[in-house]
Amino acid sequence: MKTLIATTLAATFAAAMAMAASPEDNIKVVQDFFAAYGANDLDGIAAVMDEDVQWHIPGRHPLSGTKTGRDEVLAFFGQLGVAGFKAEPIYFGADDTHVIDIHRGWSNADGKPNVDTIWALVYRIEDGKIVEATNLSADQDAANTFFWSQYDLAPVPDRLAK
């Protein structure tokens, strides 16, 4: 019986290790995301995301909150493009399931307030896809001010959910 249990545990561990990606593989997923984002390539962004991805956006502004599913996350990134928001990676760190990136996030929209701050993101990667990302801002007040300045709200009757 002990041999059967040991064999089963060893096989389970080996299968789990075979499925785990290397830190380098996980960093490549996030680097591919940044390349697609920089090119405003929503299909490229979609290619590195799990269908049920969750993307957590901090703050109190029109784009904040958790985006659930690839369509909501892609709509969020479409809006970042409208706002002229850019991102430049500074650092990547990873293990078998997570990637941390630190990047400069800024805008250069004409005639509207801009933002230029440091962001850190924590990504959870499974099977070569981003399944969850959590954003952390070095200056959330500046981010809130920027995003509020970029989007006009509909009048109250149209703004409220039905």
C-alpha positions as CSV (number, residue, x, y, z in Angstrom):
1,M,0.0,0.0,0.0
2,K,2.8,2.4,0.9
3,T,4.4,1.8,-2.5
4,L,1.2,2.5,-4.3
5,I,0.7,5.8,-2.4
6,A,4.4,6.8,-3.0
7,T,4.1,6.0,-6.7
8,T,0.8,7.9,-7.0
9,L,2.3,11.0,-5.1
10,A,5.4,10.9,-7.3
11,A,3.4,10.7,-10.5
12,T,1.1,13.6,-9.3
13,F,4.2,15.7,-8.4
14,A,5.8,14.9,-11.7
15,A,2.7,15.9,-13.6
16,A,2.4,19.1,-11.7
17,M,6.0,20.0,-12.4
18,A,5.6,19.2,-16.1
19,M,2.6,21.7,-16.2
20,A,4.4,24.5,-14.3
21,A,6.1,27.0,-16.5
22,S,9.5,28.3,-15.8
23,P,9.9,31.9,-14.6
24,E,11.4,32.8,-17.9
25,D,8.4,31.4,-19.8
26,N,6.1,33.4,-17.5
27,I,8.1,36.6,-18.1
28,K,7.8,36.0,-21.8
29,V,4.0,35.9,-21.5
30,V,4.1,39.4,-19.9
31,Q,6.6,40.7,-22.3
32,D,4.4,39.6,-25.2
33,F,1.5,41.4,-23.4
34,F,3.6,44.6,-23.3
35,A,4.6,44.3,-26.9
36,A,0.9,43.9,-27.9
37,Y,-0.1,46.8,-25.7
38,G,2.6,49.1,-27.1
39,A,1.3,48.3,-30.6
40,N,-2.4,48.8,-29.6
41,D,-2.9,45.2,-30.7
42,L,-6.0,44.0,-28.9
43,D,-5.8,40.6,-30.6
44,G,-2.2,40.2,-29.3
45,I,-3.4,41.2,-25.8
46,A,-6.2,38.6,-26.1
47,A,-3.8,35.9,-27.1
48,V,-1.9,36.0,-23.8
49,M,-5.1,36.1,-21.6
50,D,-7.2,33.3,-20.3
51,E,-10.8,33.6,-21.4
52,D,-11.9,34.1,-17.7
53,V,-9.1,36.5,-16.8
54,Q,-9.6,38.9,-13.9
55,W,-7.9,42.3,-14.0
56,H,-8.0,44.4,-10.8
57,I,-7.7,48.2,-11.3
58,P,-7.3,50.3,-8.2
59,G,-8.8,53.6,-7.4
60,R,-12.0,55.6,-7.7
61,H,-12.4,56.6,-11.3
62,P,-14.4,55.5,-14.3
63,L,-12.0,52.6,-15.2
64,S,-11.4,51.2,-11.7
65,G,-12.7,47.9,-10.4
66,T,-12.3,44.3,-11.3
67,K,-12.7,43.5,-15.0
68,T,-13.9,39.9,-15.4
69,G,-13.4,38.0,-18.7
70,R,-11.4,38.7,-21.7
71,D,-14.0,41.0,-23.3
72,E,-14.1,43.3,-20.3
73,V,-10.4,43.4,-20.0
74,L,-10.0,44.2,-23.7
75,A,-12.6,47.0,-23.4
76,F,-10.5,48.4,-20.5
77,F,-7.3,48.4,-22.7
78,G,-9.2,50.0,-25.5
79,Q,-10.1,52.8,-23.2
80,L,-6.5,53.2,-22.1
81,G,-5.7,53.7,-25.8
82,V,-8.3,56.4,-26.1
83,A,-6.8,58.2,-23.2
84,G,-3.3,58.0,-24.7
85,F,-1.9,56.0,-21.8
86,K,1.5,54.4,-22.4
87,A,3.5,51.9,-20.5
88,E,7.3,51.3,-20.4
89,P,8.6,48.2,-18.6
90,I,11.4,48.8,-16.1
91,Y,11.7,45.4,-14.3
92,F,10.3,41.8,-14.4
93,G,10.6,39.2,-11.7
94,A,8.9,35.7,-11.7
95,D,8.5,32.3,-10.3
96,D,6.6,29.3,-11.6
97,T,3.2,30.9,-11.2
98,H,3.6,34.7,-10.9
99,V,5.2,37.6,-12.6
100,I,5.8,41.0,-11.1
101,D,6.4,44.0,-13.4
102,I,7.3,47.5,-12.6
103,H,6.7,50.0,-15.3
104,R,6.4,53.7,-16.0
105,G,2.8,54.6,-17.0
106,W,2.2,58.0,-18.6
107,S,0.0,59.9,-21.0
108,N,0.6,62.7,-23.4
109,A,-2.9,63.7,-24.3
110,D,-3.1,67.2,-25.8
111,G,-5.2,69.7,-23.9
112,K,-6.1,67.4,-21.0
113,P,-4.3,66.6,-17.7
114,N,-1.6,64.0,-18.0
115,V,-0.1,61.4,-15.6
116,D,3.4,60.0,-15.2
117,T,3.9,57.5,-12.4
118,I,5.3,54.1,-11.5
119,W,3.0,51.1,-11.5
120,A,3.6,47.5,-10.3
121,L,1.5,44.6,-11.5
122,V,1.2,41.1,-10.1
123,Y,0.2,38.6,-12.7
124,R,-0.8,35.0,-12.1
125,I,0.0,32.8,-15.0
126,E,-1.5,29.3,-15.8
127,D,-0.8,27.3,-18.9
128,G,0.9,30.2,-20.6
129,K,-2.0,32.6,-20.1
130,I,-2.6,35.5,-17.7
131,V,-5.4,34.4,-15.5
132,E,-5.3,37.3,-13.0
133,A,-3.5,40.7,-12.7
134,T,-3.5,43.2,-9.9
135,N,-2.4,46.8,-10.5
136,L,-0.7,48.9,-7.8
137,S,-0.1,52.6,-8.4
138,A,2.7,54.6,-6.8
139,D,0.4,57.7,-7.0
140,Q,-3.2,56.6,-7.0
141,D,-4.4,60.2,-6.5
142,A,-2.7,61.3,-9.7
143,A,-4.1,58.3,-11.5
144,N,-7.7,59.0,-10.3
145,T,-7.4,62.7,-11.4
146,F,-6.1,61.7,-14.8
147,F,-8.8,59.1,-15.5
148,W,-11.6,61.3,-14.3
149,S,-10.3,64.0,-16.7
150,Q,-10.4,61.7,-19.7
151,Y,-14.0,60.5,-19.7
152,D,-17.3,62.4,-19.8
153,L,-20.1,60.8,-17.9
154,A,-23.5,60.4,-19.4
155,P,-26.3,62.4,-17.9
156,V,-27.8,60.8,-14.8
157,P,-30.8,59.1,-16.4
158,D,-28.4,57.3,-18.8
159,R,-25.6,56.8,-16.3
160,L,-27.5,54.6,-13.8
161,A,-27.8,50.9,-14.4
162,K,-31.2,49.6,-15.2
